[in-house]
Amino acid sequence: MDHGNFAALARQFLDRDANDAELIAMSGQAERAARHVAAPSAARGVALFAIEPAHFERTLQAARHEPE
């Protein structure tokens, strides 16, 4: 698996390069989370995803410990 995107993500959020074990863990967690975070929401009619963009943005900001 190409870990290039995760390497860039680690540099952005950790301010350092990730080692191989971290890249493998990141890609595995993303794979597991992808099934639940952005699962199609058939019950919501025209909604494409089960999480709204504004909520997703707040989640990302909280993960980075930045104020909105």
Biopython code that builds the backbone (N, CA, C, O; Angstrom):
import numpy as np
from Bio.PDB.StructureBuilder import StructureBuilder

atoms = [
    (1, "MET", "N", (0.846, -1.181, 0.000)),
    (1, "MET", "CA", (0.000, 0.000, 0.000)),
    (1, "MET", "C", (0.887, 1.239, 0.000)),
    (1, "MET", "O", (1.898, 1.283, 0.701)),
    (2, "ASP", "N", (0.514, 2.236, -0.779)),
    (2, "ASP", "CA", (1.232, 3.504, -0.838)),
    (2, "ASP", "C", (0.850, 4.353, 0.365)),
    (2, "ASP", "O", (-0.321, 4.675, 0.564)),
    (3, "HIS", "N", (1.832, 4.706, 1.152)),
    (3, "HIS", "CA", (1.565, 5.492, 2.359)),
    (3, "HIS", "C", (1.876, 6.971, 2.148)),
    (3, "HIS", "O", (1.981, 7.720, 3.119)),
    (4, "GLY", "N", (2.024, 7.401, 0.901)),
    (4, "GLY", "CA", (2.396, 8.781, 0.605)),
    (4, "GLY", "C", (1.445, 9.808, 1.189)),
    (4, "GLY", "O", (1.888, 10.810, 1.750)),
    (5, "ASN", "N", (0.143, 9.577, 1.068)),
    (5, "ASN", "CA", (-0.822, 10.526, 1.623)),
    (5, "ASN", "C", (-0.745, 10.586, 3.136)),
    (5, "ASN", "O", (-0.887, 11.655, 3.728)),
    (6, "PHE", "N", (-0.521, 9.437, 3.762)),
    (6, "PHE", "CA", (-0.417, 9.411, 5.221)),
    (6, "PHE", "C", (0.884, 10.061, 5.678)),
    (6, "PHE", "O", (0.929, 10.677, 6.743)),
    (7, "ALA", "N", (1.937, 9.929, 4.886)),
    (7, "ALA", "CA", (3.199, 10.583, 5.222)),
    (7, "ALA", "C", (3.020, 12.098, 5.202)),
    (7, "ALA", "O", (3.513, 12.799, 6.086)),
    (8, "ALA", "N", (2.321, 12.592, 4.202)),
    (8, "ALA", "CA", (2.049, 14.033, 4.122)),
    (8, "ALA", "C", (1.155, 14.479, 5.277)),
    (8, "ALA", "O", (1.369, 15.547, 5.851)),
    (9, "LEU", "N", (0.173, 13.681, 5.613)),
    (9, "LEU", "CA", (-0.720, 13.990, 6.725)),
    (9, "LEU", "C", (0.055, 14.051, 8.042)),
    (9, "LEU", "O", (-0.166, 14.954, 8.849)),
    (10, "ALA", "N", (0.951, 13.108, 8.261)),
    (10, "ALA", "CA", (1.763, 13.092, 9.483)),
    (10, "ALA", "C", (2.641, 14.337, 9.566)),
    (10, "ALA", "O", (2.748, 14.958, 10.623)),
    (11, "ARG", "N", (3.271, 14.701, 8.441)),
    (11, "ARG", "CA", (4.105, 15.910, 8.444)),
    (11, "ARG", "C", (3.278, 17.136, 8.796)),
    (11, "ARG", "O", (3.745, 18.009, 9.528)),
    (12, "GLN", "N", (2.051, 17.210, 8.281)),
    (12, "GLN", "CA", (1.187, 18.360, 8.527)),
    (12, "GLN", "C", (0.754, 18.448, 9.996)),
    (12, "GLN", "O", (0.806, 19.522, 10.596)),
    (13, "PHE", "N", (0.335, 17.333, 10.565)),
    (13, "PHE", "CA", (-0.250, 17.350, 11.901)),
    (13, "PHE", "C", (0.755, 17.075, 13.019)),
    (13, "PHE", "O", (0.568, 17.546, 14.141)),
    (14, "LEU", "N", (1.810, 16.326, 12.732)),
    (14, "LEU", "CA", (2.779, 15.979, 13.767)),
    (14, "LEU", "C", (4.042, 16.828, 13.699)),
    (14, "LEU", "O", (4.869, 16.802, 14.611)),
    (15, "ASP", "N", (4.184, 17.584, 12.605)),
    (15, "ASP", "CA", (5.386, 18.397, 12.378)),
    (15, "ASP", "C", (6.660, 17.546, 12.360)),
    (15, "ASP", "O", (7.731, 17.996, 12.769)),
    (16, "ARG", "N", (6.522, 16.329, 11.883)),
    (16, "ARG", "CA", (7.673, 15.432, 11.735)),
    (16, "ARG", "C", (7.292, 14.319, 10.767)),
    (16, "ARG", "O", (6.118, 14.140, 10.445)),
    (17, "ASP", "N", (8.280, 13.583, 10.314)),
    (17, "ASP", "CA", (8.008, 12.420, 9.471)),
    (17, "ASP", "C", (7.559, 11.258, 10.348)),
    (17, "ASP", "O", (8.069, 11.067, 11.452)),
    (18, "ALA", "N", (6.610, 10.491, 9.852)),
    (18, "ALA", "CA", (6.138, 9.301, 10.569)),
    (18, "ALA", "C", (7.039, 8.121, 10.209)),
    (18, "ALA", "O", (7.561, 8.038, 9.098)),
    (19, "ASN", "N", (7.208, 7.221, 11.159)),
    (19, "ASN", "CA", (7.983, 6.013, 10.852)),
    (19, "ASN", "C", (7.054, 4.983, 10.198)),
    (19, "ASN", "O", (5.844, 5.194, 10.121)),
    (20, "ASP", "N", (7.619, 3.885, 9.735)),
    (20, "ASP", "CA", (6.835, 2.868, 9.014)),
    (20, "ASP", "C", (5.691, 2.305, 9.861)),
    (20, "ASP", "O", (4.584, 2.115, 9.357)),
    (21, "ALA", "N", (5.951, 2.041, 11.133)),
    (21, "ALA", "CA", (4.910, 1.484, 12.001)),
    (21, "ALA", "C", (3.738, 2.464, 12.128)),
    (21, "ALA", "O", (2.578, 2.051, 12.118)),
    (22, "GLU", "N", (4.039, 3.749, 12.245)),
    (22, "GLU", "CA", (2.978, 4.756, 12.346)),
    (22, "GLU", "C", (2.181, 4.844, 11.051)),
    (22, "GLU", "O", (0.957, 4.975, 11.085)),
    (23, "LEU", "N", (2.856, 4.774, 9.918)),
    (23, "LEU", "CA", (2.160, 4.834, 8.630)),
    (23, "LEU", "C", (1.239, 3.632, 8.441)),
    (23, "LEU", "O", (0.123, 3.772, 7.941)),
    (24, "ILE", "N", (1.705, 2.458, 8.839)),
    (24, "ILE", "CA", (0.869, 1.255, 8.743)),
    (24, "ILE", "C", (-0.339, 1.379, 9.664)),
    (24, "ILE", "O", (-1.454, 1.029, 9.279)),
    (25, "ALA", "N", (-0.117, 1.879, 10.884)),
    (25, "ALA", "CA", (-1.221, 2.056, 11.827)),
    (25, "ALA", "C", (-2.218, 3.085, 11.311)),
    (25, "ALA", "O", (-3.427, 2.879, 11.419)),
    (26, "MET", "N", (-1.732, 4.185, 10.755)),
    (26, "MET", "CA", (-2.620, 5.222, 10.230)),
    (26, "MET", "C", (-3.479, 4.695, 9.089)),
    (26, "MET", "O", (-4.684, 4.946, 9.044)),
    (27, "SER", "N", (-2.860, 3.965, 8.169)),
    (27, "SER", "CA", (-3.627, 3.458, 7.026)),
    (27, "SER", "C", (-4.637, 2.406, 7.468)),
    (27, "SER", "O", (-5.746, 2.349, 6.936)),
    (28, "GLY", "N", (-4.263, 1.571, 8.442)),
    (28, "GLY", "CA", (-5.200, 0.568, 8.955)),
    (28, "GLY", "C", (-6.389, 1.213, 9.661)),
    (28, "GLY", "O", (-7.531, 0.791, 9.484)),
    (29, "GLN", "N", (-6.110, 2.238, 10.460)),
    (29, "GLN", "CA", (-7.191, 2.932, 11.161)),
    (29, "GLN", "C", (-8.102, 3.643, 10.169)),
    (29, "GLN", "O", (-9.323, 3.625, 10.330)),
    (30, "ALA", "N", (-7.532, 4.261, 9.158)),
    (30, "ALA", "CA", (-8.340, 4.944, 8.151)),
    (30, "ALA", "C", (-9.237, 3.953, 7.410)),
    (30, "ALA", "O", (-10.398, 4.247, 7.123)),
    (31, "GLU", "N", (-8.694, 2.793, 7.109)),
    (31, "GLU", "CA", (-9.481, 1.766, 6.417)),
    (31, "GLU", "C", (-10.668, 1.320, 7.275)),
    (31, "GLU", "O", (-11.786, 1.178, 6.781)),
    (32, "ARG", "N", (-10.407, 1.102, 8.571)),
    (32, "ARG", "CA", (-11.484, 0.685, 9.472)),
    (32, "ARG", "C", (-12.511, 1.801, 9.662)),
    (32, "ARG", "O", (-13.714, 1.542, 9.669)),
    (33, "ALA", "N", (-12.050, 3.019, 9.813)),
    (33, "ALA", "CA", (-12.949, 4.153, 10.059)),
    (33, "ALA", "C", (-13.774, 4.509, 8.824)),
    (33, "ALA", "O", (-14.911, 4.966, 8.947)),
    (34, "ALA", "N", (-13.210, 4.304, 7.647)),
    (34, "ALA", "CA", (-13.895, 4.676, 6.408)),
    (34, "ALA", "C", (-15.236, 3.972, 6.258)),
    (34, "ALA", "O", (-16.155, 4.505, 5.637)),
    (35, "ARG", "N", (-15.346, 2.797, 6.818)),
    (35, "ARG", "CA", (-16.601, 2.045, 6.717)),
    (35, "ARG", "C", (-17.714, 2.690, 7.538)),
    (35, "ARG", "O", (-18.893, 2.451, 7.278)),
    (36, "HIS", "N", (-17.349, 3.502, 8.523)),
    (36, "HIS", "CA", (-18.348, 4.062, 9.431)),
    (36, "HIS", "C", (-18.504, 5.573, 9.329)),
    (36, "HIS", "O", (-19.615, 6.084, 9.468)),
    (37, "VAL", "N", (-17.429, 6.290, 9.093)),
    (37, "VAL", "CA", (-17.467, 7.750, 9.101)),
    (37, "VAL", "C", (-18.285, 8.293, 7.939)),
    (37, "VAL", "O", (-19.123, 9.174, 8.133)),
    (38, "ALA", "N", (-18.058, 7.788, 6.754)),
    (38, "ALA", "CA", (-18.728, 8.329, 5.584)),
    (38, "ALA", "C", (-19.610, 7.285, 4.907)),
    (38, "ALA", "O", (-19.693, 7.219, 3.681)),
    (39, "ALA", "N", (-20.252, 6.491, 5.714)),
    (39, "ALA", "CA", (-21.144, 5.484, 5.139)),
    (39, "ALA", "C", (-22.345, 6.162, 4.482)),
    (39, "ALA", "O", (-22.898, 7.110, 5.040)),
    (40, "PRO", "N", (-22.746, 5.697, 3.322)),
    (40, "PRO", "CA", (-23.927, 6.283, 2.679)),
    (40, "PRO", "C", (-25.142, 6.208, 3.604)),
    (40, "PRO", "O", (-25.347, 5.218, 4.306)),
    (41, "SER", "N", (-25.922, 7.249, 3.590)),
    (41, "SER", "CA", (-27.084, 7.317, 4.468)),
    (41, "SER", "C", (-28.359, 7.237, 3.637)),
    (41, "SER", "O", (-28.870, 8.258, 3.176)),
    (42, "ALA", "N", (-28.860, 6.045, 3.450)),
    (42, "ALA", "CA", (-30.069, 5.849, 2.642)),
    (42, "ALA", "C", (-31.299, 6.428, 3.327)),
    (42, "ALA", "O", (-32.246, 6.840, 2.657)),
    (43, "ALA", "N", (-31.291, 6.461, 4.640)),
    (43, "ALA", "CA", (-32.463, 6.929, 5.377)),
    (43, "ALA", "C", (-32.641, 8.440, 5.314)),
    (43, "ALA", "O", (-33.705, 8.942, 5.678)),
    (44, "ARG", "N", (-31.652, 9.161, 4.872)),
    (44, "ARG", "CA", (-31.729, 10.616, 4.864)),
    (44, "ARG", "C", (-32.067, 11.173, 3.489)),
    (44, "ARG", "O", (-31.829, 12.353, 3.233)),
    (45, "GLY", "N", (-32.595, 10.382, 2.632)),
    (45, "GLY", "CA", (-33.023, 10.872, 1.329)),
    (45, "GLY", "C", (-31.864, 11.274, 0.446)),
    (45, "GLY", "O", (-31.089, 10.424, 0.007)),
    (46, "VAL", "N", (-31.739, 12.571, 0.181)),
    (46, "VAL", "CA", (-30.714, 13.050, -0.743)),
    (46, "VAL", "C", (-29.345, 13.225, -0.099)),
    (46, "VAL", "O", (-28.376, 13.517, -0.800)),
    (47, "ALA", "N", (-29.239, 13.056, 1.208)),
    (47, "ALA", "CA", (-27.946, 13.200, 1.876)),
    (47, "ALA", "C", (-26.978, 12.132, 1.378)),
    (47, "ALA", "O", (-27.335, 10.958, 1.277)),
    (48, "LEU", "N", (-25.765, 12.542, 1.072)),
    (48, "LEU", "CA", (-24.786, 11.598, 0.553)),
    (48, "LEU", "C", (-24.061, 10.841, 1.651)),
    (48, "LEU", "O", (-23.686, 9.682, 1.473)),
    (49, "PHE", "N", (-23.865, 11.494, 2.780)),
    (49, "PHE", "CA", (-23.095, 10.860, 3.851)),
    (49, "PHE", "C", (-23.800, 11.009, 5.182)),
    (49, "PHE", "O", (-24.661, 11.873, 5.349)),
    (50, "ALA", "N", (-23.432, 10.166, 6.126)),
    (50, "ALA", "CA", (-24.057, 10.175, 7.435)),
    (50, "ALA", "C", (-23.498, 11.272, 8.333)),
    (50, "ALA", "O", (-24.055, 11.519, 9.403)),
    (51, "ILE", "N", (-22.430, 11.930, 7.940)),
    (51, "ILE", "CA", (-21.851, 13.013, 8.735)),
    (51, "ILE", "C", (-21.902, 14.296, 7.911)),
    (51, "ILE", "O", (-21.555, 14.299, 6.730)),
    (52, "GLU", "N", (-22.332, 15.375, 8.537)),
    (52, "GLU", "CA", (-22.455, 16.637, 7.818)),
    (52, "GLU", "C", (-21.101, 17.336, 7.752)),
    (52, "GLU", "O", (-20.298, 17.204, 8.676)),
    (53, "PRO", "N", (-20.834, 18.078, 6.677)),
    (53, "PRO", "CA", (-19.532, 18.727, 6.512)),
    (53, "PRO", "C", (-19.133, 19.630, 7.683)),
    (53, "PRO", "O", (-17.972, 19.625, 8.092)),
    (54, "ALA", "N", (-20.067, 20.398, 8.223)),
    (54, "ALA", "CA", (-19.726, 21.298, 9.329)),
    (54, "ALA", "C", (-19.296, 20.503, 10.560)),
    (54, "ALA", "O", (-18.359, 20.893, 11.258)),
    (55, "HIS", "N", (-19.971, 19.402, 10.822)),
    (55, "HIS", "CA", (-19.599, 18.562, 11.963)),
    (55, "HIS", "C", (-18.229, 17.930, 11.726)),
    (55, "HIS", "O", (-17.414, 17.830, 12.643)),
    (56, "PHE", "N", (-17.990, 17.510, 10.497)),
    (56, "PHE", "CA", (-16.700, 16.916, 10.150)),
    (56, "PHE", "C", (-15.583, 17.925, 10.366)),
    (56, "PHE", "O", (-14.530, 17.579, 10.901)),
    (57, "GLU", "N", (-15.803, 19.171, 9.955)),
    (57, "GLU", "CA", (-14.803, 20.229, 10.137)),
    (57, "GLU", "C", (-14.524, 20.466, 11.621)),
    (57, "GLU", "O", (-13.366, 20.604, 12.017)),
    (58, "ARG", "N", (-15.570, 20.515, 12.442)),
    (58, "ARG", "CA", (-15.381, 20.691, 13.889)),
    (58, "ARG", "C", (-14.610, 19.510, 14.479)),
    (58, "ARG", "O", (-13.788, 19.693, 15.378)),
    (59, "THR", "N", (-14.868, 18.316, 13.985)),
    (59, "THR", "CA", (-14.153, 17.136, 14.458)),
    (59, "THR", "C", (-12.670, 17.245, 14.134)),
    (59, "THR", "O", (-11.826, 16.942, 14.978)),
    (60, "LEU", "N", (-12.346, 17.674, 12.921)),
    (60, "LEU", "CA", (-10.949, 17.839, 12.539)),
    (60, "LEU", "C", (-10.271, 18.909, 13.385)),
    (60, "LEU", "O", (-9.132, 18.731, 13.817)),
    (61, "GLN", "N", (-10.965, 20.020, 13.624)),
    (61, "GLN", "CA", (-10.390, 21.083, 14.441)),
    (61, "GLN", "C", (-10.157, 20.614, 15.871)),
    (61, "GLN", "O", (-9.138, 20.952, 16.474)),
    (62, "ALA", "N", (-11.076, 19.851, 16.411)),
    (62, "ALA", "CA", (-10.915, 19.335, 17.766)),
    (62, "ALA", "C", (-9.725, 18.381, 17.833)),
    (62, "ALA", "O", (-8.993, 18.359, 18.824)),
    (63, "ALA", "N", (-9.538, 17.603, 16.786)),
    (63, "ALA", "CA", (-8.421, 16.666, 16.756)),
    (63, "ALA", "C", (-7.084, 17.402, 16.738)),
    (63, "ALA", "O", (-6.082, 16.904, 17.251)),
    (64, "ARG", "N", (-7.081, 18.584, 16.148)),
    (64, "ARG", "CA", (-5.850, 19.386, 16.091)),
    (64, "ARG", "C", (-5.733, 20.318, 17.287)),
    (64, "ARG", "O", (-4.741, 21.035, 17.418)),
    (65, "HIS", "N", (-6.739, 20.314, 18.166)),
    (65, "HIS", "CA", (-6.766, 21.163, 19.363)),
    (65, "HIS", "C", (-6.692, 22.638, 19.019)),
    (65, "HIS", "O", (-6.015, 23.412, 19.694)),
    (66, "GLU", "N", (-7.400, 23.022, 17.955)),
    (66, "GLU", "CA", (-7.441, 24.421, 17.556)),
    (66, "GLU", "C", (-8.828, 24.975, 17.821)),
    (66, "GLU", "O", (-9.824, 24.269, 17.660)),
    (67, "PRO", "N", (-8.898, 26.229, 18.223)),
    (67, "PRO", "CA", (-10.222, 26.848, 18.380)),
    (67, "PRO", "C", (-10.874, 27.057, 17.021)),
    (67, "PRO", "O", (-10.187, 27.176, 16.006)),
    (68, "GLU", "N", (-12.187, 27.101, 17.008)),
    (68, "GLU", "CA", (-12.902, 27.305, 15.745)),
    (68, "GLU", "C", (-12.762, 28.720, 15.250)),
    (68, "GLU", "O", (-13.303, 29.063, 14.199)),
]
sb = StructureBuilder()
sb.init_structure("model")
sb.init_model(0)
sb.init_chain("A")
sb.init_seg("    ")
for serial, (resi, resn, name, xyz) in enumerate(atoms, 1):
    if name == "N":
        sb.init_residue(resn, " ", resi, " ")
    sb.init_atom(name, np.array(xyz, "f"), 0.0, 1.0, " ", f" {name:<3s}", serial, name[0])
structure = sb.get_structure()
